[in-house]
Amino acid sequence: MPLNANELLRTAAASDIVPVTKNDDQDFVGGICRGLWVGTAGTANIRTAAGVVRTGVPLIQGVNPIMCVRVLTGGTATDIWAMY
């Protein structure tokens, strides 16, 4: 059975990655990302795809399958990339 657009967004490999600059004022230019690639594990403050701000979210080094629209300032994770 073919995947619908929402299933594809959640399960397909990323077609692009964009470096993230932590900020409190602007969502990602590319819209909702399918996940975050993290170079150095730690915590992050994010605005989820549902528009909810979550603070102290633990992120592992590597792929974190969290759909979000912004990484806010603060947190200890670094070298973060939005996956599209």
C-alpha positions as a printed NumPy array, in Angstrom:
array([[ 0.   ,  0.   ,  0.   ],
       [ 1.479,  3.426, -0.936],
       [ 2.289,  5.913,  1.804],
       [ 0.205,  9.073,  2.054],
       [ 1.942, 12.473,  2.334],
       [ 1.913, 12.517,  6.167],
       [ 3.347,  8.993,  6.414],
       [ 6.009,  9.833,  3.842],
       [ 7.019, 12.94 ,  5.803],
       [ 7.473, 10.832,  8.944],
       [ 9.222,  7.844,  7.375],
       [11.216,  8.887,  4.297],
       [14.846,  9.925,  4.42 ],
       [15.538, 13.643,  4.486],
       [16.043, 15.289,  1.112],
       [17.87 , 18.292,  2.624],
       [19.4  , 19.483,  5.882],
       [19.766, 23.089,  7.014],
       [21.918, 24.393,  9.881],
       [19.846, 25.733, 12.769],
       [20.477, 29.073, 14.427],
       [18.801, 29.105, 17.83 ],
       [16.393, 32.032, 18.136],
       [13.254, 33.05 , 19.974],
       [11.576, 35.093, 17.249],
       [11.388, 33.245, 13.936],
       [10.252, 29.808, 12.817],
       [12.319, 27.834, 10.31 ],
       [12.123, 29.35 ,  6.829],
       [11.492, 25.85 ,  5.459],
       [ 8.523, 25.269,  7.777],
       [ 8.06 , 22.092,  9.79 ],
       [11.151, 19.899,  9.724],
       [10.906, 16.123,  9.97 ],
       [13.608, 15.895, 12.621],
       [16.805, 17.316, 14.047],
       [20.31 , 16.044, 13.407],
       [22.477, 16.877, 16.428],
       [26.276, 16.925, 16.492],
       [26.686, 17.284, 20.259],
       [24.032, 15.758, 22.514],
       [22.359, 17.875, 25.162],
       [19.072, 19.652, 25.744],
       [17.093, 22.043, 23.555],
       [14.118, 24.323, 23.811],
       [11.856, 23.769, 20.814],
       [ 8.529, 24.818, 19.346],
       [ 6.869, 21.625, 18.167],
       [ 4.931, 21.173, 14.942],
       [ 1.804, 21.561, 17.11 ],
       [ 3.007, 25.021, 18.205],
       [ 3.836, 24.043, 21.793],
       [ 7.078, 25.259, 23.392],
       [ 8.949, 22.471, 25.193],
       [12.005, 23.284, 27.302],
       [14.864, 21.018, 28.29 ],
       [14.113, 18.436, 25.602],
       [16.887, 15.814, 25.687],
       [18.484, 15.301, 22.268],
       [20.854, 12.477, 21.414],
       [23.803, 12.803, 19.064],
       [22.501, 11.887, 15.624],
       [18.908, 11.771, 14.404],
       [16.097, 12.962, 16.671],
       [12.72 , 12.295, 14.979],
       [10.982, 15.37 , 16.395],
       [ 8.926, 17.446, 13.974],
       [ 9.352, 21.082, 14.972],
       [ 9.329, 24.644, 13.625],
       [11.961, 26.333, 15.801],
       [14.857, 25.734, 18.177],
       [14.818, 28.486, 20.772],
       [17.81 , 29.911, 22.596],
       [19.15 , 28.03 , 25.581],
       [19.83 , 24.357, 25.944],
       [23.15 , 22.578, 25.7  ],
       [22.85 , 20.665, 22.411],
       [24.995, 22.102, 19.612],
       [25.663, 21.637, 15.905],
       [21.931, 21.203, 15.208],
       [20.556, 20.7  , 11.702],
       [16.893, 20.703, 10.596],
       [16.063, 17.732,  8.371],
       [13.581, 18.214,  5.507]])
